[in-house]
C-alpha cells in the first residue's frame, strides 16, 4: 500500500499503529486500513480488501480499530471511516440485506 503523505506526530503515531497492529490483524480476513488524513485530532481512514462492504465493519471499526488507535494515540478525538462500503466486491462477511 502506498504510504500517505502525512506529517506530524499524531499522523506518524497513527500510521505506526495501523502498520504494526491493525493491518496484521485485518490481513487474516484479507482486509486493510489506509490512513487518509489527520486534522485537529480527527483521523480519516479507508478500509479495503475484505473489509470493504463487510457486514461486520462497524464492529471492527468500533471495537478494534478505534480502541487500538485511542490506546496508542490519546491525542485522537475521533476516527472517521471514509470507505464506500457499497462498492465492496469481496467482503469477508456478506452484509445482511
Secondary structure as UniProt FT lines:
FT   HELIX           9..17
FT   HELIX           18..22
FT   HELIX           23..26
FT   HELIX           27..29
FT   STRAND          31..39
FT   TURN            40..41
FT   STRAND          42..49
FT   TURN            50..53
FT   TURN            55..56
FT   HELIX           57..59
FT   HELIX           60..65
FT   HELIX           66..72
FT   TURN            74..75
FT   STRAND          78..81
FT   HELIX           85..87
//
